[in-house]
Amino acid sequence: MSESTTFRPRSSKGWLWLALLGFMLILLTTFPALITPDEPLSGVSIPGLLIGWGIGIPCLLLAFWFPSMRYELQPEELVLIYGPLKLYRVPYKDIKKMTWQDLQISLLSSFRLPGFALFTVPYGDEGSVKMVSTSAANRILLIKTAKETYGITPADEEGFIAVMKERIRS
């Protein structure tokens, strides 16, 4: 099998949460400086601005990239992609198990919002899961290898599983 097959994730409004978070961080750290034009940055620290903008801009960038989330089944591996980032490569030969699961959200900090989970997310029942998903916890396809667990949410669930099984057998 020499061709690549691409699957999109389930639809979600997760990008709105990312955009809202980014705009709020930028606004909340910038607004005090704007309302005191005679005394620039009075009541606002430079570190506060740097933190607000330093987190807000990446959130806006992730919101912009949200529609590009996809799962590429390449000849030898599954590649989980977000924007220009090929976040994770999962060789088919390493896959031990695939299961659908609703995950228990942990109180530990991670990058997950309603309709969105990205990077390594801690879950109470599964431990750390490398997510590229349009859901934080509901109906996640867990792909387990000996070392890692990956979580995705393909829109065409049956089609994705069928192609994955075919690739794993080859």
C-alpha positions as CSV (number, residue, x, y, z in Angstrom):
1,M,0.0,0.0,0.0
2,S,1.8,3.1,-1.2
3,E,-0.8,5.9,-0.9
4,S,-1.8,8.2,1.9
5,T,-5.4,8.5,3.1
6,T,-6.5,11.5,5.1
7,F,-9.3,11.6,7.7
8,R,-10.7,14.8,9.3
9,P,-11.9,15.0,12.9
10,R,-15.5,15.3,14.1
11,S,-16.8,18.8,13.8
12,S,-16.5,21.0,16.9
13,K,-16.6,24.6,18.0
14,G,-13.3,24.1,20.0
15,W,-11.7,26.9,17.9
16,L,-14.1,29.4,19.4
17,W,-12.8,28.5,22.9
18,L,-9.2,28.9,21.8
19,A,-10.0,32.3,20.1
20,L,-11.9,33.5,23.1
21,L,-9.1,32.5,25.5
22,G,-6.5,34.2,23.3
23,F,-8.5,37.5,22.9
24,M,-9.4,37.6,26.6
25,L,-5.8,37.2,27.7
26,I,-4.6,39.9,25.4
27,L,-7.5,42.2,26.3
28,L,-7.2,41.7,30.0
29,T,-3.5,42.4,30.0
30,T,-3.6,45.3,27.5
31,F,-6.8,47.2,28.6
32,P,-5.4,48.7,31.8
33,A,-2.5,50.3,29.8
34,L,-5.0,51.7,27.2
35,I,-7.2,53.4,29.8
36,T,-4.3,55.3,31.4
37,P,-2.7,57.1,28.3
38,D,-1.0,59.7,30.5
39,E,0.8,57.0,32.5
40,P,1.6,54.2,30.1
41,L,1.7,50.8,31.8
42,S,0.7,52.2,35.2
43,G,-0.9,49.4,37.1
44,V,0.2,46.9,34.4
45,S,3.5,45.2,34.6
46,I,5.6,44.4,31.6
47,P,5.8,40.7,32.8
48,G,2.0,40.7,32.9
49,L,1.8,42.0,29.3
50,L,4.4,39.5,28.2
51,I,2.6,36.6,29.8
52,G,-0.9,37.7,28.5
53,W,0.4,38.2,25.0
54,G,2.8,35.2,25.2
55,I,-0.2,32.9,25.9
56,G,-2.8,34.8,24.0
57,I,-1.0,34.9,20.6
58,P,-0.3,31.1,20.6
59,C,-4.0,30.4,21.5
60,L,-5.1,32.6,18.5
61,L,-2.6,30.8,16.3
62,L,-4.0,27.4,17.4
63,A,-7.6,28.6,16.7
64,F,-6.5,29.7,13.2
65,W,-4.9,26.2,12.6
66,F,-7.9,24.4,14.0
67,P,-9.5,23.5,10.6
68,S,-6.3,21.9,9.5
69,M,-6.4,19.1,12.1
70,R,-6.2,15.8,10.4
71,Y,-5.1,12.2,10.6
72,E,-3.0,10.9,7.7
73,L,-2.7,7.2,7.2
74,Q,0.5,6.9,5.4
75,P,2.0,3.7,4.1
76,E,4.0,2.8,7.2
77,E,2.5,5.1,9.9
78,L,-0.4,7.2,11.2
79,V,0.6,10.9,11.4
80,L,-1.4,13.2,13.6
81,I,-1.3,16.7,12.2
82,Y,-2.3,20.1,13.5
83,G,-1.6,23.1,11.3
84,P,2.0,22.9,10.0
85,L,2.9,20.6,12.9
86,K,3.2,16.8,12.4
87,L,2.7,16.3,16.1
88,Y,2.9,12.5,16.4
89,R,3.9,9.6,14.2
90,V,2.6,6.2,15.1
91,P,4.1,3.2,13.2
92,Y,1.4,0.6,12.5
93,K,3.7,-2.1,13.7
94,D,3.7,-0.5,17.2
95,I,-0.1,-0.4,17.6
96,K,-1.3,-2.9,20.2
97,K,-4.9,-1.9,20.6
98,M,-7.6,0.6,19.5
99,T,-10.7,1.3,21.6
100,W,-13.4,3.9,21.8
101,Q,-13.7,5.4,25.3
102,D,-15.2,8.3,27.2
103,L,-12.3,9.6,29.4
104,Q,-12.4,10.9,32.9
105,I,-11.0,14.4,33.0
106,S,-8.3,14.9,35.6
107,L,-8.0,18.2,37.5
108,L,-4.4,18.5,36.5
109,S,-3.5,21.3,34.1
110,S,-3.3,20.5,30.4
111,F,-4.3,22.0,27.1
112,R,-7.9,21.0,26.7
113,L,-11.0,23.0,26.3
114,P,-14.6,22.1,25.4
115,G,-14.4,20.6,21.9
116,F,-10.6,20.6,21.8
117,A,-7.7,18.6,23.3
118,L,-4.1,18.9,22.1
119,F,-0.7,17.6,23.2
120,T,-0.3,15.4,26.3
121,V,-3.4,15.5,28.5
122,P,-3.6,13.7,31.8
123,Y,-6.8,11.6,32.4
124,G,-7.8,9.9,35.6
125,D,-8.5,6.5,34.0
126,E,-5.9,6.4,31.2
127,G,-3.0,8.4,32.5
128,S,-1.2,10.6,29.9
129,V,-2.8,10.6,26.4
130,K,-1.3,12.4,23.4
131,M,-4.3,14.1,22.0
132,V,-5.2,15.6,18.6
133,S,-8.9,15.7,19.1
134,T,-12.1,17.8,18.7
135,S,-13.4,16.5,22.0
136,A,-11.7,16.6,25.5
137,A,-13.3,13.4,26.8
138,N,-16.3,12.0,24.9
139,R,-16.0,9.2,22.4
140,I,-12.2,9.2,21.9
141,L,-10.5,6.6,19.8
142,L,-7.5,5.5,21.9
143,I,-4.6,4.1,19.9
144,K,-2.3,2.3,22.3
145,T,1.3,1.3,21.7
146,A,3.7,-0.3,24.2
147,K,5.0,3.2,25.2
148,E,2.2,5.8,24.4
149,T,-1.5,6.3,24.1
150,Y,-2.9,8.6,21.4
151,G,-6.4,10.1,21.4
152,I,-8.2,11.1,18.2
153,T,-11.8,11.8,17.0
154,P,-12.2,10.9,13.3
155,A,-15.5,12.0,11.8
156,D,-15.7,8.9,9.6
157,E,-15.3,6.4,12.4
158,E,-16.0,3.3,10.5
159,G,-13.9,4.3,7.5
160,F,-11.0,5.2,9.7
161,I,-11.1,1.9,11.5
162,A,-11.4,-0.1,8.3
163,V,-8.3,1.6,6.7
164,M,-6.4,1.3,10.0
165,K,-7.1,-2.4,10.2
166,E,-6.0,-2.9,6.6
167,R,-2.8,-1.0,7.2
168,I,-2.0,-2.8,10.5
169,R,-2.4,-6.2,8.7
170,S,-0.1,-5.3,5.8
